[in-house]
């Protein structure tokens, strides 16, 4: 079984198929967290923009709010 260990963050990737492992390495290189053990999110949101993205679906048909505020 082939494996790859990222020298930057320490994540170990392994797979039986060498081609699949290369694809995993490519994806990891784009999303590597750059620090060992650091927790982070790829979802970025502007704290000043807390409005509903789809204002038409903010309430259901009875007028009850669907989203928690």
N, C-alpha and C positions, 0 to 999 in steps of 0.2 A: 504494500500500500504506500503510495506516494504521499509526502507531507510537505508543508511549507510553514515556516515560523517567521512571522513578521518581526524584523529587527527593531522596528520603531515602537510598537505597542505590545509585542509579545504574544499575539494571538496565533494559535496553532490551527492550521487548516489541513485536512487530509481527505483523500478520496482514492478509490480504486482506479478510476479512469483519469489518466494524465491530462487529457484535454479538458475535462471538467474542472480539475484542479487549477489549470491555467486560467480558466474563466473566473473561478473563485478568487484567485490572486489579483486579477485585473479589477474586479469589483471591489475587493478589499482595499486596493491601493487608492481607489477613488473615495472611499468612505472611512479610511483609517482614522482612528480617534487621536492619533499622534502622541498620546500619553498613556502609559501603562495604568490600567485600572480606572481611568477617568470615565465618569458617567455623563452622557450627553444625549441630546436629541437632535434629529435631523429636521424636525419640524420647527420652522421659525415663524413667529407671529409678532407683529408689532403691538406692544402693550397699549399704545394709544388707539389702536383700531380694535375695539371689542364689540363692534356692531355685528349683527347677524349677517352672514354672507348672502343668504337667501331670505330676504325679508318677507316674501310671500308665504314661505313655509314656517315662519316663526311660530304661528298658532295653528292648531288643528281646525277642522271644520266647525267645531263647537265654540271656537274662540279661546280655548284653553292653551296656554303656552306649552310648546313642545320642548323647548330648550330650557335647561336649568340656568338660572342666573345667579 
